[in-house]
Amino acid sequence: MIFIGLLLCAIALFVIIIKVKTILNGKLVEGKIVGYVRSAKGTHGMVSYNYKILLEYNEEMYYVTSIDSLTGTDGGIPRKNLGMYCNVYFNPKSPEKRVAIKGFRKLEWIAFFLFLMGFFMIIIELNSIL
């Protein structure tokens, strides 16, 4: 049980580190959400889609994929936030990498609760041992 708790905490920290690294290394650029990329499929009909964003930087157009995602059911085409203009943290040194959307906090909340769940699993297991 302690191993699973440590694993959950490590995954949550990894996600937060990637998000913070993207924000610190990126420049704030305006983009438009133009589509979705299917990133994961669950076993019970749930699918996760990353946002596909079109942005212009130094008079060049880039299609980038975001770290942030949208979850929906399998078979349905998502329409949420499609065509929305947003600010993204874009790293011009590595344009093929993912970007972070400013103002979208879903990923941070998921990582926070994942970390808390792992932390409480460790505490409960240590209390039962002692």
JOZIDA-V835124 format. One record per helix or strand of 2 or more residues. SS is the DSSP state (~ for helix, > for strand). FROM is the first residue (numbers start at 0). TO is the last residue. Records with the same first field share a line. If there is no record, write none. Layout:
# JOZIDA-V835124
SS = FROM-TO, FROM-TO
This chain:
# JOZIDA-V835124
~ = 1-24, 91-93, 105-128
> = 26-40, 45-56, 59-72, 84-89, 98-100
